[in-house]
Structures are given as C-alpha cells and as structure tokens.
Amino acid sequence: MKTTMFNRKYCGKLRTTDIGQEMTVCGWAAKRRDLGQLIFIDLRDRTGVLQLAFDDNTDKAVFETASAVRGEFVLKARGILRERAAKNPELPTGDVELEVTTLEILAKSETPPFEITENSDVNDALRLKYRYLDLRRPDMQRYIALRHRAVKVVRDYFDENGFLEIETPILTKSTPEGARDYLVPSRVHPGKFYALPQSPQQYKQLLMLAGFDRYMQIVRCFRDEDLRADRQPEFTQIDLEMSFVDVEDVMEINEGFVKRLWKEVLDVQIETPIVRLTWREAMDRFGSDKPDLRFGLELCDISAIVKSCEFKVFSEPVANGGSVRMIYVPDGASMPRKQIDTLVEFVKTYGAKGLAWTKLNEDGSVSSSYSKFLIEEENEAILKCAGAKPGGLILIVADAKDDVVFASLGALRCECAKRMELLKEGEYKFAWITEFPLFEYSEEDERYVAKHHPFTAPMDEDADLLETDKLNCRAKAYDLVLNGTELGGGSIRINTPELQEKMFRALGFTNEAAQAQFGHLINAFKFGAPPHGGIAFGLDRIAMHLAGLSSIRDVIAFPKVQNASELMTGCPDVVDQSQLTELGVQLAARMESE
C-alpha cells in the first residue's frame, strides 16, 4: 500500500489508547522547555497540542535539532507514543507524549509580533494585520471549525427537507432600492456596470417561477454600508425560498432548522414553537424589533399619566404626538449617582434630550430628578405603573418622536441588564417578530420606502391600504431574533404583476422607472408565479452566537475593519491607470489626492 510523506496523526486526537504506536506528527512549535538533559516541545496543529519528549535515550543529532527549535518553527516528528510521567489534566492529550526518534525542521519562523496563545489579549488592528498568525490561535481555530460544522448541518437539514442548492450570479444588475451597491465596471460594455448582489432576492423568486419549489443557497452578499460589530461589507447568507407556502409554513421549517442546529453543534435543546410577537408588541414592550428576552425591564407607557401635568418636559412631547415611557430596574437604586449620570449621556446618543429618574432607596427615602414637578397623584401613578419597591430605579424618556423614545429605552434596558449582570451565559431566547410595517418614511429621500424590499406582500386584510394609508399597512414579513440580534428575516412575496405594479406605484415609481429597474421580474410574473416566500439568515451572526462571541469578525477567516478595508492585504488599493483606461473609467483628479 502506498503511503504519503506526511502520513501523520493529528496531535490533539491522541489518547492513552494509542500508547505504544509508532507515528508521525506535524505542526508548529508552540512552546519549548529546555531542562538541560531533557527537552519538551509542545507541538500544535488545528486539533490541539501534543508534548514531544527528548531525553538521554534520544539520538544525539535529534536532540541537537530539538535544541535549535524556536517558537512557531514547523516540525515533523516521528516516534513512539508513551504515557507521560507528569500528566497535565488541563490538556486532552495530557496523559501522553511522543518519545521522538526523528525530528525535522520543515520551516523556520521569525519571532511573531504577538504570542500565539489561547484568548490572547492583542490589539485588534495587529491581529488583523497578521490574520494568518491570529488564525493559528487555538480559540480562533475552534471558531472556524464550529462554523464549518454549522454549515454542514445547514446543508444536511435542508437537503433532507427537499431543498435544492442552486447558485445565483455574483455579477448582477444594480437596482438601487436599499443599501448602496458595490459596482463593477464592464470592459466589454464600456460605461456600463454590474452590481455585486446585496442578496439573491430577485433570482430566487425567479427560481420559484421556474418551478424549483424549494431553493437553498449559502451565498456571498455585498452591501456598501456603515459597519458595526455584526456587519461586514461582504457577508454570508443562508438563503431560502419556498413555493405554495404562507407565513406559518416558512416559520415551521425554520424552527426545525434552528432546533437541529443548536442541538448538533452545542447539544442545546431549543423549545418550539418559538415565541411570537407582532412588531407593534415588540416595540411597545421592549423598544426594539429585535428584543432581548433574557430579562425583563419592559417599557411602560406613562403618557396618559403625565399628559396634563405642569412639567413641560413630560407634557409637551405628548401634546406634540410623542410619548413618555419608562423602564423599572429592580435593585437599580444600588447604582451611584455617577453611574446614573452616565446613563443620561448614554440615551443622548440615541437622540433623547435627557433621562428622568427616581431612586427608591432601601431605607424608604426617595431621590428623584422630576418628582417635585409633579403632583402626588401623578408620582403615585408612576410608581404603581412600575410596580416599584424599595431598592428599585425608575428611568424615563420623553420625546415628541416615538422612534427616539423606543430607540433610547430599547438600548437602555440592554445597558442596564449588562450593568446589573442579568444576562446568563449559554441562555438562548429566540422570538419571531411578525407583522412589520410595509413602509417606512425616509427623511433622506423624503418619501416612503419599503421597510424590507419592494417584493414583500402586504397582509391580506391591509392590501387596500397600499396607496391610501401607508403608515398602517402591515407586511407579511417576519424576523427571527436571538438575544437582541436579528438572525434572519424574510417575507411572503408578491406573486401577481397587478399587485407588484401597485406596490411600485406606492413607492413612487413611474411605470417607466419600474420597468427599467425591475422589468425582468414584472414580465416574468406574467407567466404564472406561484405563491412563495422565504427567509435569509446571516451565517456569520449565527456562528457568532454559537461560539458565544460578540463580534462576527472572529468567525470570519479574513474580515474587514470599520472602514471596510482589510489590514492584511491593504485592500482596497489604487490600480494602474492602464487598467482604468481599459475599463473606460476616469477618476476625478485621482480623487484629488495625487
């Protein structure tokens, strides 16, 4: 039987059952301990670490080679696996070691810019500049391996449920109705551009029209938008579409998916059916359409209590169409005044003008920033609404715009939960958010735009409101959220040209503009589109939650930073003028920087 040069065993998989076997291992020197007549080298590969042992019985040339080894040298070692004299219970391989008979240095290494260790406390910029070294760290290798396992579950589950994985184009048509597109100039068609897909939305709808009733794709998507911890300019979606379905069908198949995923990857049982909240209920109770349900601190609307009070900070917002709402933090009175002041500044970052508060001290005394401006009945009604008890803290935001109140208190309840240590590690609270508004008003565009996308169907009972009452027109849309993060979102789609054209009119498209941007879809619908709907999950966000992390960067092999650049390769970068000329692209004075 033919064997390869590196017919090796994985370091981290060796156990006492392998003792006595002769074997080859390869990897990087994680650590070397030279005790004179005894040398130990920790050899690391992606599965873990194995101790290599060199002693009086080791061949002299092999011992000298071991003496020359330094950190991150690439090694090939052969020997007999034996029991360790001094066992290490912290390591899975801590009961065994390799008695080395041959050792080869395959490659030498300079001293790395940071130590390749578990949970290394290294500046993010340095980690990303040397990402190939950062990825050697054991925790990073676990995260990437976990992502792989998650992807395997995705493919297995949807295959078993009749979905076909079908690829859609990366070079597509620009349809600017949402985030900004990344554009690619065409050399063959001068002056024309492709767009990188923000999602395969139109293609997967066309696949439904083509008769592929269950489609799935793990697909790369691109959006030119401002970044944050859970966003990247290029990201990966688990993209789904189904024919002859309504909302309940889509939810049911995807509840089975997350149940399977969490069980197989984490051995955690997710209870189904998953909790469902309408968008209106989520906003009223939690101030967010992606609420974290691991704790309470729900919002309470006190507008009716204070609408006629003498305190204009409360009464004027209500009179101007806004609201006054509060959260109650049990044991929050333990926060010192300085901490409360930082909460005041915190809500201002969400547009609030300030934060009113009342502390109910354990000794029965009350401290408040507003109570002296209200009559006794109003103060008592607020305490009753809060269910306040000694030791509690009431926090109130008032504004003429409900959006500001919701955003401020929605973020504040999460901030207070962190400060009060209410979040439990390993707790997963899923929720479906349903009945989103079909439209939202864009201050930038000065018109109503689609909250999700122009192909989302209205609720059956709201179809007549498309052009007459946009604010109260609800969508057959749904998001799956987990612990305050949107994992995925989708909708039932419009499947008739008449309703689709009506939707375009409601969005302010002329017939000519709609045909220019979406004519291929409008025309296709004339040939019989089945009722269909789907959802797209953020694979990066799912992997982040499975790994127990707070940023998607650590589950992406080569992520971008805040300004959408990659520190390792230095992209984006300038290109030769000859390339631009060939593409028919002329820069405005080389962006006035050259």
C-alpha positions, -999 to +999 in steps of 0.1 A: +000+000+000+014+034-010+019+059+019+025+096+017+055+115+030+033+131+057+013+100+068+006+118+101-016+117+131-034+148+144-018+160+177-049+167+196-066+134+189-041+111+206-051+093+238-039+065+261-055+040+237-028+050+212+002+042+236+028+020+220+021+030+184+048+044+162+036+076+144+044+108+127+030+142+138+034+176+122+027+211+133+041+243+149+063+246+180+040+263+205+065+261+234+100+247+241+112+238+276+149+231+278+159+214+311+195+205+301+194+168+296+156+169+289+137+189+263+100+192+259+083+208+228+046+214+226+036+207+191+004+224+179-019+216+149-055+225+144-068+198+167-047+206+197-012+202+214+010+171+219+041+171+240+073+159+223+099+144+246+137+143+241+159+127+268+191+106+274+178+079+251+173+104+222+197+102+193+223+130+197+216+146+163+179+146+170+185+161+205+206+189+188+178+196+163+154+199+192+177+224+209+176+246+178+138+247+177+122+281+184+086+293+186+064+287+155+090+265+138+073+240+116+082+205+126+078+169+116+084+144+144+083+106+144+084+084+175+066+061+199+036+074+219+041+067+256+025+076+289+035+109+305+053+108+338+039+142+348+004+143+335-014+175+326-051+173+333-057+207+316-049+191+282-070+165+264-036+149+254-022+155+289-017+118+296+006+110+267+037+123+249+057+113+219+092+098+225+108+113+194+132+092+173+134+116+143+128+153+141+128+175+110+126+213+109+104+219+078+104+257+081+118+283+105+099+313+118+108+348+128+096+359+162+058+366+158+045+401+165+023+386+193+022+353+212+001+326+195-019+316+226-055+310+237-075+342+241-045+364+235-051+400+246-038+416+214-048+448+197-074+441+170-055+460+143-024+439+150-044+407+149-060+416+116-027+427+100-013+393+108-045+374+105-028+343+093-010+342+127-041+351+146-059+322+130-033+298+144-045+305+179-065+276+194-096+296+201-097+310+166-093+275+151-122+263+172-144+292+160-137+285+123-142+247+128-175+254+146-186+275+116-178+245+093-199+222+115-228+247+113-226+249+075-227+211+073-258+210+094-274+236+072-268+216+040-278+183+056-311+197+071-323+215+041-314+186+018-333+162+040-363+186+037-363+187-001-344+219-008-321+221-038-289+242-035-288+264-066-261+290-073-271+325-085-249+351-102-224+373-084-223+399-113-259+413-113-279+443-122-279+474-100-314+481-086-308+509-061-336+504-036-319+497-003-283+499+007-256+511-017-244+486-043-208+477-049-204+484-087-181+466-111-173+483-144-176+462-176-147+462-200-168+446-228-197+471-223-179+504-218-198+528-195-220+500-180-217+484-147-225+452-129-235+452-092-224+427-066-256+412-051-269+426-018-289+393-018-301+369-045-337+381-039-349+385-074-331+354-087-346+332-060-381+345-068-375+337-104-364+302-094-398+298-078-415+309-110-392+283-128-407+255-107-379+248-082-403+249-052-376+246-025-343+265-030-314+270-007-280+286-011-251+295+011-243+327-007-219+357-005-236+391-004-223+426-005-235+459+009-217+492+008-229+504+043-215+516+075-201+488+096-205+477+132-198+446+153-223+424+135-219+438+099-193+434+072-193+448+036-192+412+024-211+385+043-226+351+040-263+343+039-282+311+043-308+319+016-341+301+013-372+303-008-403+281-009-434+278-032-470+272-022-465+285+013-477+311+037-461+326+069-467+295+091-450+271+066-418+292+064-417+295+102-422+258+108-394+246+085-370+272+100-379+264+136-369+229+128-336+242+114-325+262+144-336+234+167-314+210+148-285+234+145-283+242+182-287+205+191-260+192+168-234+220+173-239+229+210-261+200+223-286+226+234-323+218+232-343+248+218-380+247+227-405+251+199-428+266+188-407+297+192-423+328+209-440+351+185-445+389+189-460+413+165-438+443+156-461+466+175-460+445+206-422+442+204-418+480+201-443+487+229-428+462+254-391+463+245-385+494+224-369+472+197-379+450+168-350+426+178-357+424+216-335+405+240-359+383+260-334+370+285-345+396+311-375+418+319-371+456+322-400+461+299-412+495+288-443+511+304-462+539+287-470+567+312-481+593+286-517+592+299-505+599+335-484+629+326-501+644+295-517+671+316-490+677+342-473+710+348-439+695+339-435+705+303-406+681+298-433+654+300-465+671+288-452+688+257-439+656+239-473+640+244-491+671+231-468+670+200-477+634+192-449+617+210-449+597+243-434+594+277-422+559+286-402+543+314-384+511+325-381+499+361-348+483+372-352+462+404-322+468+427-312+496+404-310+520+433-277+505+441-263+525+412-244+555+425-254+589+411-223+590+388-235+558+371-269+573+366-253+603+350-235+581+325-269+566+316-282+601+309-253+606+284-260+571+271-296+578+260-285+611+244-265+590+218-299+577+207-314+611+202-330+615+237-328+650+252-323+636+287-332+609+312-355+615+342-351+591+371-363+581+406-344+560+431-363+542+458-337+537+485-337+507+508-342+530+538-375+542+524-362+576+512-367+587+476-344+606+453-358+619+420-349+643+392-385+651+384-409+642+413-410+678+427-425+689+394-455+665+396-484+663+420-486+634+445-512+615+424-490+616+393-460+604+412-480+576+428-494+565+395-459+563+380-447+542+410-478+519+406-471+515+368-436+505+376-445+481+404-418+499+423-403+486+455-375+498+478-342+494+460-357+500+426-348+526+400-372+543+375-358+556+343-380+578+320-375+591+284-399+617+268-398+629+232-421+642+205-409+613+183-418+578+194-388+565+174-365+583+197-382+570+229-381+534+216-345+536+205-334+552+237-352+529+261-347+498+240-309+503+242-311+515+278-328+483+291-300+463+275-273+485+290-289+482+325-291+444+321-254+443+315-246+466+344-269+446+367-255+413+354-289+400+344-275+382+313-268+345+317-241+328+296-254+300+275-291+311+275-308+314+242-341+332+238-355+331+203-385+351+191-403+356+158-413+392+151-442+395+127-465+420+110-438+446+103-449+479+087-447+475+049-434+511+046-412+535+065-406+571+058-371+581+047-361+616+058-332+614+033-353+605+003-384+625+016-407+596+006-419+563+018-396+534+011-401+496+016-391+486+051-378+452+038-379+453+000-404+461-028-414+425-033-428+420+002-466+412+002-490+432+024-511+414+050-542+402+031-565+425+051-542+455+045-538+452+007-563+481+002-541+504+023-511+502+000-517+536-016-541+552+009-527+545+044-491+535+042-484+540+079-509+514+089-502+489+061-486+458+076-464+433+058-463+395+056-428+398+069-411+381+098-377+382+115-361+356+137-342+372+166-320+358+193-308+376+224-312+410+209-298+401+174-316+396+142-305+362+129-326+363+098-355+380+080-380+372+053-414+376+039-441+362+017-436+378-017-460+395-041-467+370-069-490+388-093-480+416-117-510+437-107-502+438-070-465+443-078-472+473-100-494+487-073-466+483-048-442+501-072-467+530-076-470+532-038-432+536-036-433+564-061-420+545-092-433+555-126-442+526-149-411+535-169-388+535-138-402+502-126-397+486-160-362+500-163-351+485-129-374+455-124-388+448-158-374+413-159-393+404-128-425+422-137-425+405-171-417+371-156-447+373-133-470+374-163-462+337-169-476+324-136-457+328-104-467+305-075-474+319-040-439+319-025-419+332+004-386+327+021-360+339+046-323+347+047-302+340+077-269+357+085-245+328+087-218+350+103-242+361+131-254+325+137-218+313+140-211+343+164-239+332+187-230+295+185-194+304+195-206+327+223-189+358+208-199+395+205-184+402+171-187+384+137-151+392+129-139+362+150-160+337+129-148+351+096-114+340+084-104+373+068-128+401+079-128+438+071-124+466+096-147+496+104-138+515+072-143+484+050-106+478+044-086+447+050-054+454+070-036+422+060-035+427+022-041+465+023-072+465+001-088+485-013-058+499-031-051+520-062-048+503-096-027+512-126-040+538-149-038+513-178-064+492-161-088+521-156-083+532-192-091+497-204-123+498-184-132+533-196-131+546-160-117+581-153-111+592-117-119+628-106-083+641-104-073+607-089-097+616-061-078+649-056-052+631-036-025+627-062 
